[in-house]
């Protein structure tokens, strides 16, 4: 709930209980509601408050400091997933994910790397070369068919140039349940989305190459998709909420929420989990619900460039021992003041 005081000259406050905008005397609870209306969004709140201020001549303030640009309201919304019965029997990706396309392939002025993605950005991890003098600086060209992220139109012959300037750190590992976890630092990410559709102008292939004689390294290549929260630059992930029915005592669960953090003005990206939770076999008896809530995360995400994705493994992978699973990622937006 956000409290915003208004002066008339007496003190009033704005409240946001259960999706309603209320302005009344600054008491708790308010003596009366001077104004009350049902709201649909933060934008709707600004419009409603603007009309109220114009009609009454009030000066709206937060903590006795004037808000020149608008109203500070944190509006929560969930990214929701429901699984009736876990029949997929595999590690599940939500709101994006990483798919490895190539591993430890040489990249230099005599060797290029060709991959066939789905649709999304490409992440390249620069590693030590298998042979020759290491070199990690130079221009790397990612060539193929790009996809417009707003219209999904394809354009052949795209050339996304990445400025390599150092080796990457690959801290990928495996958790106690056998699930791969990702920890990529200083990797490189394309600014364009690329298409691997077989009928596209470049035949579904994306080529990664360089003509710099000093660049010599091995690379891993991933397709990376992630949720940018409608490009909101002020998004904050606050809570992860999991609830599911475990039907066998040997069931287990691994849950990860990743932040795809793109560098400001460069081609670098860091992909690391900020939520890491797992249960083990025999932790809980059969036919009981498991509720997990992780609050207070306050993970700031600049959706204009960055994003998130989730990995959920409901194990054992070869069994269907989870049912009626609900998984929520709660996000708020922090409007600029």
C-alpha positions as CSV (number, residue, x, y, z in Angstrom):
1,X,0.0,0.0,0.0
2,X,1.3,3.4,-0.8
3,X,0.5,6.5,1.3
4,X,0.5,9.9,-0.3
5,X,-0.4,13.0,1.6
6,X,-2.4,15.9,0.2
7,X,-2.7,19.3,1.8
8,X,-5.8,21.4,1.7
9,X,-4.2,22.8,4.0
10,X,-5.2,19.9,6.3
11,X,-3.5,16.6,5.7
12,X,-5.1,14.0,3.5
13,X,-3.7,10.7,2.1
14,X,-4.2,8.5,-0.9
15,X,-4.8,4.8,-0.3
16,X,-4.7,1.8,-2.6
17,X,-6.7,-1.0,-0.9
18,X,-7.8,-3.9,-3.0
19,X,-7.5,-1.9,-6.3
20,X,-9.4,1.2,-5.2
21,X,-8.2,4.7,-5.0
22,X,-9.3,6.4,-1.8
23,X,-8.5,10.0,-0.7
24,X,-9.4,10.9,2.8
25,X,-8.1,12.4,6.1
26,X,-4.7,11.1,7.1
27,X,-6.0,8.8,9.8
28,X,-6.0,5.1,10.0
29,X,-8.6,4.0,9.2
30,X,-9.8,7.2,7.4
31,X,-12.7,9.0,9.0
32,X,-14.4,9.3,5.6
33,X,-13.6,8.7,1.9
34,X,-13.7,12.0,0.1
35,X,-13.1,10.2,-3.2
36,X,-13.2,6.5,-4.1
37,X,-13.1,4.7,-7.4
38,X,-12.2,1.3,-8.7
39,X,-8.9,1.3,-10.6
40,X,-7.5,-0.9,-13.4
41,X,-3.9,0.1,-13.4
42,X,-1.3,2.6,-12.2
43,X,-2.0,4.7,-15.4
44,X,-5.6,4.7,-14.5
45,X,-4.7,5.9,-11.0
46,X,-2.7,8.8,-12.3
47,X,-5.7,9.9,-14.6
48,X,-8.2,9.6,-11.7
49,X,-6.0,11.5,-9.3
50,X,-5.3,14.2,-11.9
51,X,-9.0,14.8,-12.3
52,X,-9.5,14.9,-8.5
53,X,-6.7,17.4,-8.0
54,X,-8.0,19.6,-10.8
55,X,-11.5,19.6,-9.2
56,X,-10.4,20.3,-5.7
57,X,-7.2,22.3,-6.1
58,X,-5.3,20.1,-3.7
59,X,-1.5,19.8,-3.8
60,X,-0.6,16.1,-3.6
61,X,2.6,15.2,-1.7
62,X,4.5,12.1,-0.6
63,X,6.2,12.4,2.8
64,X,5.7,16.1,2.7
65,X,7.9,16.4,-0.5
66,X,6.2,17.5,-3.7
67,X,5.9,14.9,-6.5
68,X,6.5,16.9,-9.7
69,X,6.2,14.1,-12.2
70,X,3.4,12.0,-10.9
71,X,2.1,9.7,-8.2
72,X,4.2,7.0,-6.6
73,X,2.1,3.8,-6.5
74,X,3.5,0.3,-6.6
75,X,1.0,-1.9,-8.5
76,X,1.6,-5.6,-8.1
77,X,0.8,-8.1,-10.9
78,X,1.6,-11.8,-11.3
79,X,3.2,-13.8,-14.0
80,X,1.1,-17.0,-13.5
81,X,1.6,-20.6,-14.5
82,X,-0.7,-23.6,-13.7
83,X,0.2,-27.2,-14.2
84,X,-2.7,-29.7,-13.8
85,X,-0.5,-32.8,-13.9
86,X,3.2,-32.8,-14.5
87,X,3.2,-35.0,-17.6
88,X,6.1,-33.3,-19.4
89,X,8.6,-35.1,-17.3
90,X,11.5,-32.7,-17.9
91,X,13.0,-29.4,-16.8
92,X,10.4,-26.7,-17.7
93,X,11.2,-23.2,-18.7
94,X,8.8,-20.3,-18.2
95,X,8.9,-16.8,-19.6
96,X,12.0,-17.7,-21.6
97,X,15.2,-19.7,-21.0
98,X,18.5,-20.8,-22.4
99,X,18.9,-23.4,-25.1
100,X,22.5,-24.5,-25.9
101,X,23.1,-24.5,-29.7
102,X,26.9,-25.0,-29.8
103,X,29.6,-26.0,-27.4
104,X,33.3,-25.2,-27.4
105,X,33.5,-24.4,-31.1
106,X,36.6,-22.5,-32.5
107,X,36.1,-18.9,-33.6
108,X,38.8,-17.1,-35.5
109,X,39.5,-15.5,-38.9
110,X,39.6,-19.0,-40.4
111,X,36.8,-20.7,-38.5
112,X,33.2,-19.6,-38.2
113,X,30.3,-21.2,-36.2
114,X,26.9,-21.9,-37.7
115,X,23.8,-22.5,-35.5
116,X,20.0,-22.9,-36.1
117,X,18.0,-21.2,-33.4
118,X,14.3,-20.8,-32.9
119,X,13.5,-17.1,-32.5
120,X,15.3,-14.9,-30.0
121,X,18.6,-13.4,-29.1
122,X,21.9,-15.2,-29.1
123,X,24.3,-15.4,-26.2
124,X,27.9,-16.2,-26.9
125,X,30.3,-17.3,-24.2
126,X,34.0,-16.7,-25.0
127,X,36.3,-19.4,-23.7
128,X,40.0,-20.4,-24.0
129,X,40.9,-21.7,-27.5
130,X,41.7,-25.3,-28.1
131,X,44.8,-24.4,-30.1
132,X,46.8,-21.3,-31.0
133,X,47.4,-18.0,-29.2
134,X,44.4,-16.9,-27.2
135,X,42.8,-13.6,-28.3
136,X,39.5,-12.2,-27.1
137,X,39.3,-8.7,-28.7
138,X,37.8,-7.9,-32.0
139,X,34.6,-7.6,-34.0
140,X,32.4,-10.6,-34.2
141,X,29.6,-10.6,-36.8
142,X,26.4,-12.5,-36.2
143,X,24.8,-13.0,-39.7
144,X,21.3,-14.2,-40.5
145,X,17.7,-13.4,-40.6
146,X,16.6,-10.9,-37.9
147,X,13.1,-10.6,-36.5
148,X,11.4,-7.3,-35.6
149,X,10.4,-7.7,-31.9
150,X,7.2,-5.6,-32.4
151,X,5.9,-6.9,-35.7
152,X,7.6,-10.3,-36.0
153,X,8.6,-9.4,-39.6
154,X,11.8,-11.1,-40.9
155,X,14.7,-9.3,-42.6
156,X,17.4,-11.3,-44.4
157,X,21.0,-10.4,-44.4
158,X,21.2,-8.9,-40.9
159,X,24.6,-8.3,-39.4
160,X,24.8,-7.7,-35.7
161,X,28.3,-6.7,-34.7
162,X,29.5,-7.6,-31.2
163,X,32.6,-5.9,-29.8
164,X,34.5,-8.7,-28.0
165,X,36.9,-7.3,-25.4
166,X,37.6,-10.2,-23.0
167,X,37.0,-13.7,-22.0
168,X,33.7,-14.8,-20.3
169,X,33.2,-16.6,-17.0
170,X,31.2,-19.8,-17.2
171,X,30.1,-20.9,-13.7
172,X,27.4,-23.4,-14.9
173,X,27.0,-26.3,-12.6
174,X,24.5,-29.0,-11.5
175,X,22.4,-28.9,-8.3
176,X,21.7,-31.7,-5.9
177,X,18.7,-32.9,-8.0
178,X,20.8,-33.1,-11.2
179,X,19.4,-29.9,-12.7
180,X,21.7,-27.7,-14.7
181,X,22.1,-24.2,-13.2
182,X,23.5,-21.3,-15.2
183,X,26.0,-18.6,-14.1
184,X,27.3,-16.7,-17.1
185,X,29.3,-13.5,-16.6
186,X,30.7,-11.3,-19.2
187,X,29.1,-13.2,-22.1
188,X,28.0,-11.4,-25.2
189,X,24.4,-10.9,-26.4
190,X,23.0,-9.8,-29.7
191,X,20.9,-6.7,-29.9
192,X,18.8,-8.4,-32.6
193,X,16.4,-11.3,-32.5
194,X,17.4,-14.0,-35.0
195,X,15.2,-16.6,-36.7
196,X,16.0,-20.2,-37.4
197,X,12.9,-20.8,-39.5
198,X,13.8,-23.1,-42.3
199,X,12.1,-21.0,-45.0
200,X,13.6,-17.6,-43.9
201,X,15.8,-15.6,-46.4
202,X,19.0,-17.1,-44.9
203,X,17.7,-20.7,-44.8
204,X,17.3,-20.9,-41.1
205,X,21.1,-20.7,-40.4
206,X,22.9,-18.0,-38.3
207,X,26.6,-17.7,-38.9
208,X,29.0,-16.3,-36.3
209,X,32.4,-15.1,-37.8
210,X,35.3,-12.7,-37.5
211,X,37.9,-11.4,-39.8
212,X,40.2,-10.1,-37.0
213,X,43.5,-11.9,-37.1
214,X,44.1,-11.5,-33.3
215,X,40.8,-13.0,-32.2
216,X,41.1,-16.7,-31.4
217,X,38.8,-18.4,-28.9
218,X,36.3,-21.2,-28.4
219,X,32.7,-20.3,-28.0
220,X,29.5,-21.7,-26.6
221,X,26.3,-20.4,-28.2
222,X,22.9,-20.2,-26.6
223,X,19.5,-19.0,-27.8
224,X,18.2,-16.8,-25.0
225,X,14.6,-15.7,-24.5
226,X,13.5,-13.6,-21.5
227,X,10.5,-11.7,-20.3
228,X,11.1,-7.9,-20.4
229,X,7.9,-7.1,-18.4
230,X,6.5,-5.0,-21.2
231,X,9.8,-3.0,-21.5
232,X,9.1,-1.4,-18.1
233,X,12.4,0.2,-17.0
234,X,11.3,0.4,-13.4
235,X,10.1,-3.2,-12.8
236,X,10.8,-4.9,-9.5
237,X,10.4,-8.6,-8.8
238,X,9.1,-8.9,-5.2
239,X,7.9,-12.4,-4.6
240,X,7.9,-16.0,-5.9
241,X,5.0,-18.1,-4.8
242,X,4.8,-21.9,-5.5
243,X,2.1,-24.3,-4.4
244,X,1.7,-27.9,-5.5
245,X,0.4,-31.3,-4.6
246,X,3.3,-33.9,-4.1
247,X,1.7,-37.3,-4.7
248,X,4.8,-39.4,-3.8
249,X,7.2,-39.1,-0.9
250,X,10.2,-39.4,-3.3
251,X,9.1,-36.4,-5.4
252,X,11.4,-33.3,-5.4
253,X,11.5,-29.9,-6.9
254,X,14.2,-27.4,-8.2
255,X,13.1,-23.8,-8.8
256,X,15.3,-21.0,-10.2
257,X,14.5,-17.5,-11.3
258,X,17.1,-15.9,-13.5
259,X,18.0,-12.2,-14.2
260,X,19.3,-11.5,-17.7
261,X,21.3,-8.4,-17.0
262,X,22.5,-6.6,-20.1
263,X,25.3,-4.1,-19.8
264,X,24.5,-0.5,-20.3
265,X,25.7,0.5,-23.7
266,X,27.8,-2.6,-24.4
267,X,27.3,-6.1,-25.7
268,X,28.0,-7.9,-22.4
269,X,25.4,-9.8,-20.4
270,X,25.3,-11.6,-17.0
271,X,22.8,-14.4,-16.5
272,X,22.5,-15.6,-12.9
273,X,19.8,-16.8,-10.6
274,X,18.5,-14.6,-7.8
275,X,16.1,-17.3,-6.6
276,X,17.5,-20.8,-5.9
277,X,15.3,-23.2,-4.0
278,X,15.0,-27.0,-4.1
279,X,13.5,-29.8,-2.1
280,X,14.9,-33.3,-1.9
281,X,13.3,-36.8,-2.1
282,X,11.6,-37.8,1.1
283,X,11.5,-34.2,2.4
284,X,7.7,-34.5,2.6
285,X,5.2,-37.3,2.9
286,X,2.9,-38.2,0.0
287,X,-0.4,-36.5,-0.9
288,X,0.4,-33.2,0.8
289,X,0.6,-29.8,-0.6
290,X,3.9,-27.9,-0.6
291,X,3.7,-24.2,-0.3
292,X,6.8,-22.0,-0.9
293,X,6.7,-18.2,-0.7
294,X,9.9,-16.2,-1.2
295,X,9.1,-12.5,-0.5
296,X,11.1,-9.3,-0.1
297,X,13.2,-10.1,-3.2
298,X,13.2,-6.5,-4.5
299,X,15.1,-7.5,-7.7
300,X,15.1,-4.4,-9.9
301,X,14.8,-5.2,-13.6
302,X,15.3,-2.7,-16.4
303,X,12.8,-4.1,-18.8
304,X,13.9,-1.7,-21.6
305,X,17.0,-4.0,-22.0
306,X,16.9,-6.7,-19.3
307,X,14.5,-9.5,-18.3
308,X,13.8,-12.7,-16.3
309,X,13.0,-16.3,-16.9
310,X,12.2,-19.2,-14.6
311,X,13.4,-22.9,-14.5
312,X,11.2,-25.4,-12.7
313,X,12.0,-29.1,-12.5
314,X,9.4,-31.3,-10.9
315,X,11.1,-34.6,-10.3
316,X,11.9,-37.3,-10.6
317,X,11.9,-36.4,-14.2
318,X,10.7,-39.9,-15.3
319,X,7.6,-39.7,-13.0
320,X,4.5,-37.6,-12.7
321,X,4.4,-37.0,-9.0
322,X,3.3,-33.4,-8.9
323,X,-0.3,-32.2,-9.5
324,X,-2.3,-28.9,-9.3
325,X,0.8,-26.7,-9.3
326,X,0.5,-23.0,-9.3
327,X,3.6,-20.8,-9.8
328,X,3.4,-17.0,-9.5
329,X,6.1,-14.4,-10.0
330,X,4.9,-11.1,-8.5
331,X,6.2,-7.9,-10.1
332,X,5.5,-4.3,-9.3
333,X,6.4,-1.1,-11.2
334,X,8.0,1.8,-9.5
335,X,7.0,4.9,-11.4
336,X,9.5,7.7,-11.5
337,X,8.9,10.6,-9.1
